[in-house]
Amino acid sequence: ERVQTVYFDRSAEHGVTLYSFLLEAAPALESLHLSTNDNSSWVYVLFFPSILFAGKAPCLRKIVLSDYQFGWETFSPFGASLTHLTLRRASPCQPASRITIRLGRNTQPVGSTPDSSWGSLIRMLQVLPNLEELVLVHCIPTPSHAELRVSLPALRILTLEGHLDGCVRLVRHIEAPISARIHVAILS
């Protein structure tokens, strides 16, 4: 209950322990950084629980995830507190062996469930109005024709890396302060 920061690298080796931790309430947790990879040629993919910390982490300000599969609804319970969200997946162009570890029930990879849709991404952002920094790398879903918009009045930095249509469409759907810095890297 007193843990404020968790930095867990190479978490694929400790998947069961990590998954159990992610299911428990974390009332003092402020920062969560999880990475499954260690720059080796293997890419581990862990599937996140649909609700982190039983929805009870009121102090959580920062989440950084590298190479996890998640549903957009995973972050919704933290709408009042979350200010920094970074989601990275291994480059789709990077040749690597892949190990998939599924923990818990009803865990599905992003792209195979409705919660990974364009509309779900926008709806998730709508409940995170206090975001100051948003980084999405190789995890922007294929844009739909829905005209949902999201207001992020505290946004200072938006970093996107992915396919042109997804990045451009997302920038167009976000209302942010004129002073917000936007960084976009396009896959060719």
N, C-alpha and C positions, 0 to 999 in steps of 0.2 A: 504493500500500500504506500510505501514511501518512495518508490522508484520514480525519478523525474525524467531520466533520459535512458533510452535503450538504443544501443548501436550493435547490431548483430550481423556480422559478416559471415559468408559461407554458411548460411543458415540451413542449407540443404542437409548438412551433416547432422543437424540437431532438429529435424523437422517436427517430430512428435512433441518434443519439449516446447518448441516455439509455438506450435499450434495450440497447445494447452494454455500457454501464457496469453495468447491472443484472445482466448475465450473468456478470461477472467476480467472483472472490473479493475480499472487502473485509475483510481481517483486523483493521484498526484502526477501522473505521467504528462510531460510537456512535449517530449520529442521522441519520435520513433523512426529509426533508420534501419531498414532491413535490406540486405543484399544477398542473393544466393550464389553469386559467382566470384571467382578469385582470379580472373583473367586467364584461366586455363582454356583448353579447347573444348571443354565440356560446358554445356549450358544447362543448369538445373532450373526447373520450373516448379514452383510451389503454388498451390491454389489456396487463396485466402478464405477465411470464414466469411459468410455473408454479413455478419454483424461483428465488428471488432469490439473487444473489451465489454461484451454484453451491453454495448451502447452507453457505457458509463466510464468516460474518461473526460471529465469536464474541463481539465486544464490542458488538454492536448492542443498544441499550437502548430506542430510541424510533423508531417509524415513524408518520408522519403522511401520509396520502394523501388528496387531494381530486380527485374526479372521475376515478377510474381504475376499470377493470373488472378484477376479480381473482377467483381461486378461493380458498376458505378455506385450502386446503393450502399456499398461498404462504408463510404465516407460521409453519408448523409447525417448520421447521428451527431456529428461533430460540427455542424453548421455554425453554431454560436461561437466556437472557440478557434477553429482551424484558420491559420493565417498563411501557412506555407504548405503546398502540396506538390511533390515531385514524383512522377510515375515514369519509370524507364523500363523498356524491354530491349533485349538484345537486338541489334540491327538485323532486319529481315534479310539483308544481303550477306551477313557474316556466316561463313561456313563453319559449322560446329556440330558436334554430336549433341544430342539433346536427351536429358533424363527428365522424366516427368514424375513428380511425386504428388499423389493425391492424398490429402488428409481430410478427415471429416466427411460428412454426408453432403449430397447435393452440390458438389464442387464441380464446376464446368469451366473450360477455358473461355477466355474472352473471345468473342466472335462466334460462339456457338449458342449463346443464350440471349433472350430478349434484353437483359439488363446491360448488354454491351453495345446497344444501338446508339445511334447519333442522338436520338431524343432522350435516352437515358443519361447520356453525358451532359446534355444541356440542363436537364432537370436536376442532376446532381449539383452542377455549378450554381443553379438558382438557390439552393439551400446553403451555399457557402459564401455569403455576401461579404465576409470579412477577409477573404483571401487577398493577401498582399503580393504573393508570388505563386505563380502557377507554371509548372514545367511538365510538358507531356512529350515524351520521346518514344516514337514508334508504337503509340497506343491510341491514336485518334481513329475512331471508327469511320467507316465510309459515310459520307454525308448523305442525308436524306433530303427530301424537298420540303420538310417541315420548316416553318419559319419561326420556330421558337427562338427567343432572344433571352439573354441573361445580362443582368446588371451587376458588375463587380466594382463598386465605388471606391474600394480601398486598394485596388490592384495597382502595383508599382512595376512589376516585371512579369511579362508573359513570354515564355520560351516554348516554341513548338518545333518538333522535328518529325517529318513524315512526308506523305505524298502531298503534292501541290493542292489538289482539290480539298482535302481535309483541312489543311492548315489555313488556306485562304477563307474557306467557309467558316471555320471556327472564329477567326479574327473578325469577320463580318458580323457574327452573331453575339459578340461580346461588347457590351457598353462599358467602357472604362474611362478613367480620367485622361485628359489630353496629355498629361505628364507621364503616363505609363510607358515604359520601354517595352518594345516588342522585338523579339529575336526569332527569326524563322529560318530553319535549315530544311531544304527540300531534297527529297530522295530523287535520284534521276532514274 
